[in-house]
Amino acid sequence: MNLDIIWISIACALWVTAILVTILGTGLFLRHLSEPPPYLDAPFSLYPVSILKPLKGTDPGLRENLESFFNLEYPAFEIIFSVANPQDPATGLINDLIAKYPQVKARLICGEVHTGVNPKVNNLVRSYESSRYPLLLISDSNVRVSRDYLKRLVAHLDPAVGLVTSLVTGTHAQGLGGKLERTFLNSFYARGMLIADAAGKQCATGKSMLFMKSVAERFGGIKVLGRYLAEDFMFGEAIQHLGLKVVIAKDPVRQIIGNHGVRQFWNRHVRWGRIRKTQAPLAFAIEPWLGCFASGLVGSAAFSSLTGLTFSAFMAIHLLIWATSDYLIARRLEKSSPYAFAPIWLIRELLALPLWLHTASGNQVAWRGNQFTLKAGGLLESRTNET
């Protein structure tokens, strides 16, 4: 067979695969958000919940984020805040909120337990062990929720479900880096979670993880995850190994992004990408071919030789299809206008391949003032410690 024909066939197949994954993933997302949540009289709907909130420093909008949990409408819950250092700047705000809402069972735990090099897990151990209730919710400090969030989240549990997690929508973004983060969360990341879910691959996120404490104890509890950077992903893996399901809730949670520069955005996504590289190397390897510009360039080169369309005309059609798919997701999550969405989306897509190449070039990550080396399977090795 002619080598040109073989090349064109492979290139066409790559483009068709990429565009179908994008369109079908967008369809999965739109269907997911249009489906009603489970009945609120589900088997676990009245179980009391211990909410674990690990903190370090003051995130953008922290007071409003934390206060949204004090205003939850749910029969019985407690909030356990935890900081590694008693001098952490978040402690004053936490104590103010505890005093403001005396009717809510809430307390602050200071001090960590060293179980590994993951500082978040070390921060969580004491609150996990002191929790009073059978249901636990781990929620990051940059999350803000609605009053019925907990009630609707718990409704997803049943005896076959080991973990309920959530899609994440980025809001309150400022600065170019913050807007890039919002666009990433509100398109690529949201679609990717549902594609992974449809393929039977869990995609747990630490922004919102609800589970029975007795289930977590079956794999050793939170402390066994301290060796990993992506403790949320490993939690989901452990749940699936127990033969239980990881379910994505119908309602996304809001991540308050704040003002970030491009460097912050870049470093954050290098860290995420290197996690993916160590834990799912094959999926990471094909990411560029499922990206907008790489697939568009390959498809345009192949189809322009087969049709009457010029390279630039095919590329324009490709970009329109891809941008529309991403915008449909972003519009549902944050109701962004196409005029505000388009330029940030274009910048993000242009950065995607250089970001992937940087990510692929090493195995070191920076996280909350610490430097780590990632090993196979997501294991962490600390390179520097905080003082």
C-alpha positions in Angstrom: 0.0 0.0 0.0 1.2 3.5 -0.8 2.8 5.1 2.3 0.9 8.4 1.6 -2.4 6.5 1.8 -1.4 4.8 5.1 -0.3 8.2 6.6 -3.5 9.9 5.5 -5.7 7.0 6.8 -3.9 7.1 10.2 -4.2 10.9 10.4 -7.9 10.8 9.5 -8.6 8.2 12.1 -6.8 10.2 14.8 -8.8 13.3 13.9 -12.1 11.5 13.8 -11.3 9.8 17.2 -10.4 13.2 18.8 -13.5 15.0 17.5 -15.8 12.2 18.4 -14.4 11.9 22.0 -14.9 15.7 22.4 -18.5 15.8 21.0 -19.6 12.6 22.9 -17.9 13.8 26.1 -19.8 17.1 25.8 -23.0 15.1 25.3 -22.2 13.1 28.4 -21.8 16.3 30.4 -25.0 17.9 29.2 -27.0 14.7 29.9 -25.4 14.4 33.4 -26.4 17.9 34.4 -29.9 17.5 32.9 -30.7 14.3 34.9 -32.5 14.8 38.2 -30.7 13.9 41.4 -31.6 10.7 43.2 -34.6 10.7 45.5 -33.9 12.5 48.7 -35.3 9.6 50.8 -32.4 7.4 49.8 -31.1 4.8 52.3 -28.5 7.1 53.8 -30.4 10.3 53.6 -30.8 10.8 57.4 -27.3 9.7 58.4 -25.4 12.4 60.3 -22.2 13.7 58.6 -18.8 14.8 59.8 -17.4 17.4 57.4 -13.6 17.5 57.4 -12.1 20.8 56.3 -8.2 20.8 56.1 -6.8 24.3 55.8 -3.5 26.1 55.2 -3.5 29.8 54.9 -6.3 32.0 53.6 -7.6 31.2 50.2 -9.6 33.8 48.2 -13.1 34.2 49.6 -12.3 31.9 52.5 -14.8 33.4 54.9 -17.7 33.0 52.5 -16.5 29.5 51.5 -16.4 28.3 55.1 -19.6 30.2 56.1 -21.5 28.4 53.4 -21.0 25.1 55.3 -22.3 26.6 58.6 -25.5 27.4 56.7 -26.2 23.9 55.4 -29.7 22.6 55.7 -29.3 19.1 57.0 -30.6 17.2 60.1 -27.3 16.5 61.8 -23.7 17.4 60.9 -20.5 18.6 62.4 -17.6 20.5 60.9 -14.1 19.7 61.9 -11.5 22.2 60.8 -7.8 21.2 60.9 -4.6 23.1 60.5 -1.1 21.8 60.9 0.3 24.9 62.6 -1.6 26.6 65.5 -0.2 29.9 64.1 -1.8 29.4 60.7 -3.6 32.6 59.6 -6.8 30.7 59.0 -7.3 30.0 62.7 -8.6 33.4 63.7 -11.3 33.3 61.0 -12.3 29.8 61.9 -12.7 30.7 65.6 -14.8 33.8 64.6 -17.2 31.6 62.6 -17.5 29.0 65.3 -18.4 31.8 67.7 -20.9 33.3 65.2 -22.7 30.0 64.7 -23.0 28.4 68.2 -25.9 26.2 67.0 -23.5 24.4 64.6 -21.3 21.6 66.0 -17.9 22.8 64.9 -14.4 22.6 66.2 -10.8 23.3 65.3 -8.0 20.8 65.6 -4.4 22.1 65.4 -1.4 19.8 64.7 -0.7 17.1 62.2 0.1 13.4 62.4 3.0 12.4 60.1 1.9 9.4 58.0 3.8 10.2 54.9 5.0 13.1 52.8 1.5 14.3 51.8 0.8 17.4 54.0 -2.9 17.3 53.4 -3.3 13.8 54.6 -1.1 14.5 57.6 -3.4 17.4 58.4 -6.5 15.3 58.1 -5.6 12.3 60.3 -6.6 13.8 63.7 -9.9 15.1 62.4 -10.7 11.8 60.6 -10.0 9.8 63.8 -12.0 12.1 66.0 -15.1 12.3 63.8 -18.3 11.3 65.5 -20.5 10.3 62.7 -20.7 7.4 60.3 -20.6 9.5 57.1 -17.6 11.6 56.3 -17.2 14.4 53.8 -13.8 15.7 52.9 -14.0 19.2 51.4 -11.3 21.6 50.4 -11.2 25.2 51.7 -11.7 26.8 48.3 -15.1 25.3 47.9 -18.4 27.2 48.3 -21.7 25.3 48.4 -25.5 25.9 48.4 -27.7 25.2 51.5 -29.0 21.9 50.1 -25.6 20.7 48.9 -25.2 18.1 51.6 -28.7 16.7 51.4 -28.4 16.3 47.6 -25.0 14.8 47.9 -25.9 12.2 50.5 -28.9 11.1 48.3 -26.4 9.5 45.9 -25.3 6.9 48.4 -26.6 3.3 48.4 -25.0 0.0 49.6 -23.2 -0.4 46.3 -21.6 3.1 46.3 -18.4 3.6 48.2 -17.6 7.2 47.3 -19.6 10.2 46.0 -17.5 12.9 44.4 -18.4 16.0 42.3 -17.7 17.9 39.2 -15.9 21.2 39.9 -16.9 24.5 38.4 -14.4 27.4 38.6 -15.8 30.8 39.6 -14.7 34.2 40.7 -11.6 34.1 38.5 -9.3 37.1 38.2 -6.0 37.6 36.4 -5.0 35.7 33.2 -3.9 32.6 35.2 -7.2 32.5 37.1 -9.2 32.8 33.9 -7.2 30.1 32.3 -7.9 27.9 35.3 -11.6 28.6 35.1 -11.7 27.7 31.4 -9.8 24.5 32.0 -12.1 23.4 34.9 -15.2 24.5 33.0 -14.5 22.5 29.8 -11.6 20.0 29.6 -11.7 18.8 33.2 -15.5 18.5 33.5 -15.7 16.6 30.2 -12.7 14.4 31.1 -14.3 13.4 34.4 -17.4 12.1 32.7 -15.5 10.4 29.9 -13.4 8.6 32.5 -16.6 7.6 34.4 -18.2 6.3 31.3 -15.1 4.2 30.6 -15.2 2.7 34.1 -12.3 4.8 35.4 -12.9 6.6 38.6 -11.9 10.3 38.9 -12.4 11.2 42.5 -11.6 14.8 43.4 -10.7 16.1 46.9 -12.9 19.1 46.5 -15.9 16.9 47.5 -15.6 13.3 48.7 -18.4 11.7 50.7 -18.1 8.1 52.1 -18.9 5.8 55.0 -16.1 5.8 57.6 -16.5 2.0 57.9 -15.8 1.6 54.2 -12.6 3.6 54.4 -11.5 1.5 57.4 -11.6 -1.5 55.2 -8.5 -0.3 53.3 -6.8 1.2 56.3 -8.4 4.7 56.5 -7.0 8.1 55.4 -3.6 7.6 56.9 -2.5 4.9 54.4 -2.8 7.6 51.6 0.0 9.8 53.0 2.6 8.3 50.6 0.8 9.7 47.5 0.4 13.1 46.1 -3.1 12.5 44.6 -4.7 11.1 47.8 -8.1 11.7 46.2 -7.3 9.5 43.2 -5.9 6.8 45.3 -8.9 6.9 47.6 -11.1 6.2 44.5 -8.8 3.4 43.4 -9.1 1.8 46.9 -12.9 2.1 46.8 -13.0 0.3 43.4 -10.7 -2.4 44.6 -13.3 -3.1 47.4 -15.8 -3.8 44.6 -17.8 -0.5 45.3 -18.7 2.3 42.9 -17.4 5.8 42.7 -20.3 8.1 41.7 -20.2 11.6 40.4 -23.0 13.8 42.0 -25.4 15.6 39.7 -24.6 19.0 41.2 -21.1 20.5 40.6 -19.3 22.2 43.5 -18.0 25.7 43.1 -14.2 26.3 43.4 -13.4 29.9 44.2 -10.3 30.7 42.1 -9.3 34.2 42.9 -6.5 36.2 41.3 -3.7 34.0 39.7 -0.9 34.7 37.4 0.1 32.5 34.5 3.0 31.1 36.4 0.6 29.8 39.2 -1.7 28.3 36.5 1.3 26.7 34.8 2.9 25.2 37.9 -0.5 23.8 39.1 -1.1 22.0 35.8 2.4 20.7 35.6 1.7 19.1 39.0 -1.6 17.7 37.9 -0.1 16.4 34.6 2.8 14.7 36.4 0.3 13.0 38.6 -1.5 11.7 35.5 1.8 10.7 34.0 2.7 8.5 36.9 -0.7 7.0 37.6 -2.1 6.6 34.0 1.0 6.8 31.7 -0.9 5.6 28.6 -3.7 8.1 28.9 -1.1 10.8 29.5 0.8 9.8 26.4 -2.2 10.2 24.1 -3.3 13.5 25.6 -1.8 15.7 22.8 -3.6 13.7 20.1 -6.9 14.3 21.9 -6.1 18.0 22.2 -7.5 20.7 20.0 -4.5 22.0 18.1 -2.5 18.8 17.7 -5.5 16.9 16.3 -6.6 19.9 14.2 -3.2 20.2 12.6 -3.1 16.5 11.8 -6.7 16.4 10.6 -6.3 19.5 8.4 -3.2 18.1 6.7 -4.9 14.8 6.0 -8.4 16.0 4.9 -7.1 19.0 2.8 -5.4 16.4 0.6 -8.6 14.4 0.3 -11.2 17.2 -0.2 -11.5 20.5 -1.9 -11.0 22.3 1.4 -7.8 24.2 2.1 -5.8 23.5 5.2 -6.8 26.8 6.8 -10.5 26.3 6.0 -10.5 22.8 7.5 -8.7 24.1 10.6 -11.2 26.9 11.0 -14.1 24.3 10.9 -12.2 22.1 13.4 -11.6 25.0 15.8 -15.3 26.1 15.6 -16.5 22.6 16.5 -14.1 22.2 19.4 -14.7 25.7 20.8 -18.4 25.2 20.6 -18.2 21.9 22.5 -16.2 23.6 25.2 -18.4 26.6 25.3 -21.5 24.5 25.8 -20.0 23.1 29.0 -18.7 26.5 30.2 -22.1 28.1 29.6 -23.8 25.5 31.8 -21.3 25.8 34.6 -20.9 29.5 34.8 -23.0 31.1 32.1 -20.0 32.8 30.5 -20.5 34.9 27.3 -18.9 33.7 24.1 -16.9 36.9 23.8 -15.3 36.5 27.2 -14.8 32.8 26.7 -13.2 32.7 23.2 -9.9 34.6 23.8 -9.1 32.8 27.0 -10.0 29.5 25.5 -7.7 30.1 22.5 -4.8 31.0 24.8 -5.3 27.9 26.9 -5.4 25.7 23.8 -2.2 27.3 22.4 -0.5 26.6 25.7 -1.7 23.0 25.9 1.1 21.3 23.9 4.0 23.3 25.5 2.5 22.6 28.9 2.3 18.8 28.1 5.9 18.8 26.9 7.1 20.6 30.1 5.1 18.1 32.1 6.6 15.1 30.3 10.1 16.4 30.8 10.4 15.7 34.5 8.9 14.2 37.7 9.3 16.9 40.2 6.4 19.0 41.6 6.0 22.0 43.9 3.1 22.0 46.3 2.3 24.4 49.2 5.9 25.4 49.7 7.4 21.9 49.4 9.3 20.2 46.6 8.5 16.6 45.8 9.7 13.9 43.4 7.0 11.7 42.0 7.6 8.0 41.5 5.7 5.3 39.6 2.2 4.9 40.9 2.0 8.4 42.3 4.3 7.7 45.3 6.0 10.8 46.7 9.5 11.5 47.9 10.1 14.7 49.7 13.0 16.8 48.5 12.6 19.8 50.9 10.7 20.3 54.1 8.9 23.4 55.4 10.6 25.2 58.2 
